[in-house]
Amino acid sequence: MASSTPLDQWKALANYHEIQLSIAKKNIHELENPPLTQDQMKERILAMERGLAYKLDWKIALQKGLLENMQNILNEDTYRAYLAIDVGEDATEEAEERSQKFKAYLGPFGGLTWQLFVLQIIKNLHDSGGFWRRGTFVDTFEDTWLWCDEVAWNVGMKILEEEAR
């Protein structure tokens, strides 16, 4: 194992405290801003569709459980899996740091920042056409045999890789 210089040690300490400060700020934010209600989340999802021709289909998809299905896919196990990427007994320092950054970005499971993350996944899928099948039919991600859980996971990982650096 290579020895680190005093400068490397100070940089590592500063980085550790930056991550901890980020986590503390997220926790304060969570306490000051309670989670959204299901109705508030649905309002935000409905607002994602701006095309009048598709607004009704999008609203019907919400009524058929699109949000609840996404929440079932992006559950507490998924949350923990995002935090455990590359982390284990033989995890590198970089992997542990990455997990901490993800945790700081996601906040606690079920909290406002987690809900906003779920909404961002839905928005990214919506904007890329991920919910549309065969023209106007909206896939509500009810059946995971169509790889819905993997699709949602991958969109979430892309967001984390881009945002939680």
N, C-alpha and C positions, 0 to 999 in steps of 0.2 A: 504494500500500500504506500503510495507516494505521500510524502508529508506536504502539508500546505503551508504557505507563507502567512505571515501575520496579516497581510493585505487580503488574502483569500479568506482567512478566518473572519475578518471584519465584514467583508462583502457577504459572506454566508450568514452572519449574524444580522446584518441589515436586511437581507432578503427575508430571513425568517420573521423578523419583526414587521416587515411590510405585509407579509401574508397574514400574520396575526392581527394587525391593525385592520386589514381588509375584512377579516372575519368579524371583528368587533363592530365595525361600521355596518356590516350587513345585519348583524344581530340587533343593533340599535334601530336600524331601519325597519326590521321586521316587527319590533315591539311598538314602534311609533305608527306603523302602517299595517293594520290587521289584514289577513288574507281576504281575497275577493270572495263574494258569494258565487254560487253556481250561476245565478241569474246575471251577475255582473260579468262573469267570464263568457257566458253565452252572448251577451250584448257586444262584447269586444270581438268575438268570433264572427257574429253576424255582420259587423262593420267591415270585416276583411273583404267581403264580396261587394264590389262597387258596381258591377255590371247588372243593370236592371233585368236583363234576360236571364241571368243565373241566380238572382237574389232569392227567388222562390224556392228553387232547388236546394240552395244552401240552407235556407230556413228549415226546409223539410228534413234535410240531413241532420240538423241540430235537434229537431224534434224526435228523430229516430235514434238519437243517442251518440252522435259523433263525438261530443265532448266527453261523455262518460266512457265511451270505448277508448278514447285516447288516454284518459286518466287510468283506465284499467291496464293499458299497455305500459304507460309511464308511471308505474306504481313504486312503492317503497323499495322493492327488490331492484328495480331498474335504477333508482336513485343510488342505492348502495353500490351497484355495479359500476356506475359512472365514477364513483369515488375510489373504487378498488382496481381500476385499470392499471395494469403493470405493478400493482402493489402486492407484496407477499413477504414471506420470510427473507427472501434474497433480493428484495427490492433495492434498486439504486436510490441514491439521494435525490436524483432528478425525478424519479418516479414518485417518491414521497412528496416532493415539492409540487409536482403536477397535481397530485391528488388533493393537496391542501388548496391549491389555486382553484380547482374545480369546486371544492367545498365552499370556498369563499364566494365563488360566483353563484352557486346554486342556493346557498342559504340552507336553512333546515327544511326537511321534507314537509310538504304541505303548506309551507309558509308562502308569503307573497312573492318572494324572488323565485321560488320553485314554480309557482303558478305562472309567473311571467315567462319562465323558461318553457313550460308546456305550451303556453300561448304562442311563443316564438316558433316552436316546432310546428304547431298547427299552421301558423302564418307562412312559414317557409314551404310546407307541403302544399298549402293552398296556392301560393304564388307560382310554384313550379308545376301546378296541375296534378299534384300527387293524389288528390281526392277524386278526380274526374275519371270516369270510365265510360267507354262507349258513347262519347259525345256529351250528353247532358246528365247522365246518371252520376250521382255523387256517392262514392264509396265511403261508408261511415266507419271503416276499419273495424267492423264487428268480427269478421272472420280472419283470424291470424294465419290461416293456411295460405293466404295470398301474400305472405311475407310482410304483413303490416307492421308487426312488432320489430322486425329487422329494419324496415324502412324508417320507422320512427326513431329507433335507436341510432341509426346512421346520421339522420338529420341532427339529432341531439349532439352526437359526437362532433359533427362538423361545427356546430355552434360553439361548443366548448373549446375546440381547438382554435377557433378564430377569436373568441372573446375572452377566454380565461388564460391568457398567456402569462 
